[in-house]
């Protein structure tokens, strides 16, 4: 009896495995759109609205890191996914590997709504492959009642009065880049001497660092655990929403900048659906809602009139162009420079 | 006789086949893949190339990596020592209760396992943060003016490590103490040994298998845990687990990450062999 049960059970498992394979390989017949991005990066209400308007079901897949996204995209040779939202530098890599598909602009009439300042950037110089979704720049945010020194830029973070007060993102390129900018260099510097000097300078920042946190640094600032932070746009926004008494500093040494964009992989299975989704996301009202949801800078010129007042008053997401000044993208750098930075980063964390 | 044996060998039941296929597919092959990429050069942008190199193993000897190994080792040793120090008395006295109370205590010990460990660690953050329950209470009693900085230091990290791994130590030792032949201890007392002497010369040696199993179960994972130092230590210390995560996620150096993983695997395997040696057990049943 027991033996029969075991046999039946193993047979069942084999059948289940086989069934999994069959299900995995067969194409889905219904109209659908496969999106691939970070979790929670698009307002679910907007996705529901898109499905309601077009009858296209949305299949939202997410990744934790963009490297993971690129690995999957390479494995499926630019197929399987219809819309991917990712940041500039990784799109540049995907473009150099020929994984992107050109957008037929005649099917995306709302493209003309986009703010020209965010178009034709280094990762897509002719504006053929990408639609900017949101943009952002890391900023310094601090509690003026607790921070006694004057905060003007990156160099202020090294002030001795900030001992054990600072939270910064746990991100090698951003933090080493910030250090190089504080020394007056580009954050994409590949010169080994400059990187080595930045490494020395970064080690001196360690006593001021209370925590490294890329995911929830805003909570450390809101709870009063840290009094000053160098964090991403949406996190600055989150701090200001909870603690309006916090001050924002636009670093005088110049700001780093990033744009997250939508693109279609080379062999996207549902091109028509992808194009109509791109057009939908470029709609001014939709775009305004998307920015309010993500708490990042809006890239749609026609959307400004639909942005609520509190969004326009938010210093993290509405930065005057003259203040923003010379922005700089974080680009992919040489393998040697990455390796050198990695060694610096390990030494810094380990110290 | 011989023919029959061969026939038996050829006739393997489907369940066993399934186990073989499963092991090869999901344990052996991935491991072979990891070992293979440690001998390859990393790709320019990311991923791997097909060029052979021994560089990744040479890099293991660089001072930064060596220091990380040493730090992780010390943290693991300290975690093991602390869990043993807390876990032994706990397990010893639990085993002396009546079976009903014992079952209840074991249940209490196991219950937190039903909750995700990240959530449990976040619970500590809620308790210990600047405006958290502990600081509020201390301030309310007028004991402190400014909030105490409990979090984001080595102490908080050790607290998290001990908290997360203590149940492994307790259950291992408990299993040993529960099976203890108490009359032997009584005999020692009857023959004039003081309680302390009876404990040290009879009870402890008899529970060595549990102690060693607990130490291995605590030591091995504590070499690799990365999220505790990230969450409670403020990501300011680099342990082996963090280093591997960094190599894979930020430096995009898969071969180096793989080489570090293999080094860690060999290191921890050595401890499991030590376990076999000390306890003289033929299989690893005590670790289950």
Contacts between the chains, C-beta under 8 A, distances in Angstrom:
chain1	res1	chain2	res2	distance
A	6	B	13	7.7
A	6	B	15	5.4
A	7	B	13	7.9
A	7	B	14	6.2
A	7	B	15	7.7
A	9	B	15	8.0
A	10	B	14	4.7
A	10	B	15	5.1
A	10	B	18	5.2
A	11	B	14	7.3
A	13	B	18	6.6
A	14	B	18	7.4
A	65	B	249	5.5
A	67	B	46	5.9
A	67	B	249	6.7
A	67	B	252	5.9
A	70	B	46	6.8
A	71	B	46	7.8
A	71	B	47	7.2
A	74	B	47	7.7
A	93	B	45	5.3
A	93	B	46	7.5
A	96	B	45	7.9
A	164	B	149	7.1
A	170	B	230	7.5
A	170	B	235	4.9
A	171	B	250	7.2
A	172	B	246	7.6
A	172	B	250	4.9
A	172	B	251	7.2
A	173	B	250	7.8
A	206	B	236	7.8
A	209	B	234	7.6
A	209	B	236	6.5
A	210	B	149	7.8
A	210	B	152	5.4
A	210	B	234	6.2
A	211	B	151	7.8
A	211	B	152	4.5
A	211	B	234	3.2
A	211	B	235	6.5
A	211	B	236	6.9
A	212	B	234	6.2
A	212	B	235	3.9
A	212	B	236	6.3
A	213	B	234	7.2
A	213	B	235	6.5
A	223	B	129	4.9
A	223	B	130	5.2
A	223	B	131	5.0
A	223	B	132	7.5
A	224	B	130	4.3
A	224	B	131	5.6
A	224	B	147	7.0
A	225	B	129	5.6
A	225	B	130	4.5
A	225	B	149	7.9
A	225	B	151	6.6
A	225	B	152	7.4
A	332	B	45	6.7
A	335	B	42	7.3
A	335	B	44	5.1
A	335	B	45	7.9
A	338	B	251	6.5
A	338	B	252	7.2
A	339	B	251	7.4
A	339	B	253	7.5
A	342	B	246	7.4
A	342	B	247	7.7
A	342	B	250	7.3
A	342	B	251	4.0
A	342	B	253	7.0
A	343	B	64	6.4
A	345	B	246	7.2
A	345	B	250	7.4
A	345	B	251	7.8
A	346	B	64	5.0
A	346	B	65	7.8
A	346	B	68	7.3
A	346	B	238	6.2
A	346	B	243	6.8
A	346	B	246	6.9
A	347	B	64	5.6
A	349	B	235	7.1
A	349	B	236	6.6
A	349	B	237	7.2
A	349	B	238	4.4
A	349	B	242	7.4
A	349	B	246	8.0
A	350	B	64	6.4
A	350	B	67	6.1
A	350	B	68	6.1
A	350	B	71	7.1
A	350	B	237	7.3
A	350	B	238	4.2
